[in-house]
Structures are given as C-alpha cells and as structure tokens.
Amino acid sequence: MLELEHGFRVVDVYARLSPGDTGSRVDGRSVTPDQLEREMHQSGITRSVVFPPVRPDRRYLAPNNGVARRSVDRPFVAFARINGTRRPTASATDRLRNAVRSREDHHTSPADIERYAYDDRFHGFVLDPGADEYPDEDVLAALEAVDLPVIVRGGADATPETLADTLFERSFPVIVAHFGGHPLDRSLMHDLIDLLEEYDGCYLETSFVRYRDPLERALLEHPDRVLFGSGAPACHPDVAVMEILTLDVSEDKLWRVFSKNACRVIDALAPDGDA
C-alpha cells in the first residue's frame, strides 16, 4: 500500500505483536516485529501499544516478556496481557463457580500486577474477558493500586453492562476495544457510548468498528474519550487511519482521536517518547 500523507501525529493503542523474532500467525497473518514496524511507519503512526495475542493455554508471562524485549529500540509501547478466574455473576451457576474457584499457576496474581507495573518495560494491561475471564477482587485491587490503564476487549461476550458492573467503577482508566461491539454489533457500540455520561474513566478504542455513525456520534458527544486503534496486524494500519480521516468531524476532533486523547491516558505515547 502507498505511504499515507495526512499531516497528523498518530498514535495507536491496539496492535498485537508476536513475541517471536520470526513472527507467528495472528488472525491469519504471519507478521514479524520488523514488518509491523514498517507498516506503522508507512501509515504515519509514530507510536503503538503492543501486546501478545490470546493463547489457548492462557499462559502469558513468557509472551509478555517477549513482546517487551521486541519493543526495545522500536516505536512500541508494551502492555502486559492478563487473565482471571471469574465469570460475570448474572447466573447462579457462575456465582457458585466463582465462589469455589481459586487461582492456579497460570492465572494473573496481585504480585504479577505489581511486577509488571514496576517493570519500566510495561505501561499498562490488556484483558480479553471472552477468552480469559475477569480478574478476582484481589487482582482488581492491585490494578487500582498501580493505576495503569487497562485495555479490555468488549463485545457480545463482554457487554457494556457487564463491563460496567466489573470494571468501570474502578479507579484505573479502562479503554474498551472495538467500541465494545466486537464483532460489529452496532447496538452494543451505542450502548457503550451511552455509558460515557456516567463513567469518567472509560474510553473507547476504534479498531474494527467499521461503522461511521457510532464513530462520529462518540466524537461529537465525547471528543475527549475516543482513542485511535489500528487492530494491526489483522487490519492494515493504512485502512484504520483512512477510516478515521474520512469521518465528517472537525480537524480538532481528528487531532484528539489520533493522539491528544491517548497521550493523556497513556504517558508513554506522548511526543517526547517518540523514537
């Protein structure tokens, strides 16, 4: 694809990175760290939050460390993927399961949260409740204590209502990926936009949204709460950038979604962190 020339400083809050030098398949594509860096540069993206893909075995210590190592001397900001032991408590079965289940070796512990937070290679956390469930109360308390942003994949298996009950009242910033509507559930996206009135620490991330109306509505009603995410490598970052550039919003709002909002939430994305 041709190199984009758009005149904006763009930072990306949602990109998956293989922890291996030779790359591994992520959503059907095999992309090395060098390839991902080239695609970001081609798209005019100056810094990118990166984290490992979901693993079937739910063991993330080694992948997190691999991503952190491969972020050194690249314009990448490493986030640590975490998991949990809890399901939403809407049903009696889930409540019973939560009551009797305890953490195992592969589950994220409060000590893990502290280690990641005080390791200067990591700048936040990523959670996919549909694949890895929700943290327990002790881990949530540790997340509040370290006060780093948490990116959470929202969608049919992590609805706005459930995220509000489990995460939004916590003191740390929560960035909900895909406008909370993965995969392409427009009603869930609008439900989450509605919740922005109530929860000041909640932000929306734009990858894989694809619909203009929720993107434009969120930027018009809450211009300080929308953060650009590319969804790379599953989506080429050129495509993600162009989807935002073609919205019918002011230039000021484009600056906000492309960089100003993210830099306010994630310190490492600020201009003085550029490579």
C-alpha positions in Angstrom: 0.0 0.0 0.0 1.1 3.6 -0.6 2.6 5.6 2.3 -0.1 7.8 3.8 0.5 11.6 4.0 -2.0 13.1 6.3 -0.2 15.7 8.5 -1.4 14.3 11.8 0.7 12.8 14.6 -1.0 9.4 15.1 -0.5 7.0 18.0 -2.1 3.6 18.1 -3.5 1.9 21.2 -4.3 -1.5 19.8 -1.8 -3.7 18.0 -0.9 -7.3 18.6 2.7 -8.3 18.3 4.2 -11.8 18.0 6.7 -12.4 20.9 9.0 -14.3 18.5 11.6 -12.8 16.1 10.3 -14.9 13.2 6.7 -14.0 13.7 3.7 -16.1 14.2 0.2 -16.2 12.8 -2.1 -13.6 14.2 -5.6 -13.6 12.8 -4.4 -15.4 9.7 -1.3 -13.3 9.1 2.3 -14.0 9.9 3.9 -10.7 10.9 7.4 -10.1 12.4 8.1 -7.2 14.7 10.1 -5.6 11.8 7.2 -6.0 9.4 4.8 -4.4 11.9 7.1 -1.5 12.5 7.3 -0.9 8.7 3.5 -1.0 8.4 3.2 1.5 11.2 5.7 3.9 9.7 4.0 3.6 6.3 0.8 4.7 7.9 2.3 7.7 9.7 1.9 6.1 13.1 4.6 7.3 15.4 4.0 5.0 18.5 1.9 1.9 19.0 0.7 0.0 22.1 1.5 -3.7 21.5 0.6 -6.9 23.4 0.7 -10.6 22.7 -2.3 -12.4 21.1 -4.6 -14.6 23.2 -3.1 -18.0 23.9 -5.2 -21.2 24.3 -3.2 -22.2 27.3 -3.8 -18.8 29.0 -0.1 -18.6 30.0 1.1 -15.0 29.3 4.3 -14.5 31.3 6.7 -15.6 28.5 4.7 -13.9 25.7 4.5 -10.6 27.7 8.3 -10.6 28.3 8.9 -11.5 24.6 6.8 -8.5 23.5 8.6 -6.2 25.9 12.0 -7.4 24.6 10.9 -6.8 21.0 9.7 -3.3 21.8 13.1 -2.1 22.7 14.5 0.3 20.1 11.2 0.2 18.3 8.3 2.7 18.5 6.3 0.2 20.5 4.8 0.6 24.0 4.4 -2.8 25.6 1.2 -3.7 27.6 1.0 -7.0 29.6 -1.8 -9.4 28.8 -3.5 -10.6 32.0 -6.2 -13.2 32.7 -8.6 -14.1 35.5 -10.7 -16.7 37.3 -14.1 -15.0 37.4 -17.2 -15.1 35.2 -20.0 -12.4 35.3 -22.2 -13.2 38.2 -25.6 -13.0 36.5 -26.4 -16.7 36.9 -26.4 -18.9 40.0 -24.1 -21.3 38.3 -21.5 -18.6 37.7 -21.8 -17.3 41.3 -21.2 -20.8 42.6 -18.2 -21.4 40.3 -16.7 -18.1 41.3 -17.1 -18.9 45.0 -15.2 -22.2 44.8 -12.6 -21.5 42.2 -9.2 -20.3 43.1 -6.2 -19.0 41.1 -3.8 -21.5 39.5 -0.2 -21.0 38.5 -1.1 -19.6 35.1 -3.6 -17.1 36.4 -2.5 -13.5 37.0 -2.0 -12.7 40.6 -1.7 -9.4 42.5 2.1 -10.0 42.7 2.2 -10.3 38.9 0.4 -7.0 38.6 2.9 -5.3 40.8 5.9 -6.8 38.9 4.5 -5.7 35.6 3.7 -2.2 36.9 7.1 -1.6 38.4 9.0 -3.0 35.4 9.6 0.0 33.2 9.1 -2.1 30.1 5.3 -2.2 30.6 2.9 0.7 30.6 -0.5 -0.9 31.1 -2.5 -4.1 30.8 -4.8 -5.9 28.3 -7.7 -8.2 29.2 -9.9 -10.3 26.9 -12.8 -11.5 29.1 -14.3 -13.7 26.5 -11.1 -15.8 26.3 -9.5 -15.3 29.7 -12.4 -14.3 32.1 -12.3 -11.5 34.6 -9.7 -10.9 37.4 -10.8 -11.6 41.0 -11.2 -8.9 43.7 -7.6 -9.1 44.9 -6.2 -8.6 41.4 -8.6 -5.7 40.7 -7.4 -4.1 43.9 -3.8 -4.5 42.7 -4.8 -2.8 39.4 -6.3 0.1 41.3 -3.1 0.4 43.4 -0.8 0.6 40.4 -3.2 2.8 38.5 -2.2 2.0 34.9 -4.6 1.9 32.0 -6.4 -1.4 31.2 -7.5 -2.2 27.6 -10.4 -4.6 27.6 -12.0 -6.2 24.5 -15.7 -5.5 24.6 -18.3 -7.4 22.6 -21.0 -10.0 22.8 -19.2 -11.9 25.5 -18.2 -8.8 27.4 -21.2 -6.5 27.1 -21.3 -2.8 28.2 -23.5 -3.7 31.2 -21.1 -6.5 32.3 -18.0 -4.2 31.9 -19.8 -1.5 33.9 -20.5 -4.0 36.7 -17.0 -5.4 36.8 -14.6 -2.6 35.8 -15.9 0.9 35.2 -16.3 1.9 38.8 -12.6 1.1 39.5 -10.1 4.0 39.7 -7.9 2.9 36.8 -8.6 4.1 33.2 -10.5 1.5 31.1 -10.1 1.6 27.4 -12.8 -0.6 25.7 -11.6 -2.0 22.4 -13.8 -2.0 19.3 -16.3 0.4 20.9 -17.5 -2.5 23.0 -19.2 -4.1 20.0 -17.0 -6.8 18.7 -17.9 -8.3 16.2 -19.6 -5.4 14.5 -22.6 -5.1 16.9 -23.8 -1.6 16.4 -26.3 -1.6 19.2 -23.6 -2.6 21.7 -21.4 0.2 20.5 -24.2 2.8 21.0 -24.9 1.3 24.5 -21.3 1.8 25.5 -21.4 5.4 24.2 -24.4 6.0 26.4 -22.4 4.9 29.4 -19.7 7.5 28.9 -22.0 10.0 30.5 -21.8 8.0 33.7 -18.2 6.8 33.9 -15.5 9.4 33.6 -12.6 6.8 33.5 -14.0 4.9 30.5 -12.6 5.4 26.9 -13.4 3.9 23.5 -10.9 2.4 21.0 -11.7 2.5 17.3 -10.3 -0.7 15.8 -12.7 -2.9 13.8 -15.7 -0.5 14.3 -16.3 0.0 10.5 -19.5 2.0 11.1 -19.4 5.7 10.7 -22.4 6.6 12.9 -21.0 5.3 16.2 -17.6 6.8 15.5 -19.0 10.2 14.6 -21.5 10.2 17.4 -18.8 9.4 20.0 -16.5 12.1 18.7 -19.3 14.7 18.6 -20.7 13.9 22.0 -17.5 12.8 23.8 -14.5 14.1 21.8 -12.1 13.5 24.7 -12.9 9.9 25.2 -12.1 8.3 21.8 -8.7 6.7 21.1 -7.4 5.5 17.7 -6.5 1.8 17.4 -5.4 0.1 14.2 -6.1 -3.5 15.0 -2.9 -4.5 13.3 -1.8 -6.9 12.0 -5.3 -8.3 11.3 -6.1 -4.9 9.8 -3.5 -2.9 7.8 -3.0 0.4 9.7 -3.4 2.3 6.5 -7.0 1.1 6.4 -7.7 2.0 10.0 -6.2 5.5 9.6 -8.3 6.2 6.5 -11.5 5.2 8.2 -10.9 8.0 10.7 -9.7 10.5 8.2 -13.0 10.1 6.2 -15.3 10.9 9.2 -17.4 14.1 9.0 -15.8 15.7 12.0 -13.6 18.8 12.6 -9.9 18.8 12.4 -9.6 19.4 16.1 -11.5 16.2 16.8 -9.2 14.3 14.4 -6.2 15.5 16.4 -7.9 14.3 19.6 -8.7 10.8 18.4 -5.3 10.4 16.7 -3.1 11.5 19.5 -4.2 14.0 22.1 -6.6 11.7 24.0 -4.3 8.7 24.0 -1.3 10.8 25.3 -3.4 12.0 28.2 -4.3 8.4 29.2 -1.0 6.6 28.3 2.1 8.7 29.2 4.5 6.6 27.1 2.7 7.7 23.9 3.5 11.4 24.5 5.7 13.1 21.8 8.8 13.0 24.0 8.6 9.2 23.8 8.9 9.1 20.0 11.8 7.1 18.7 
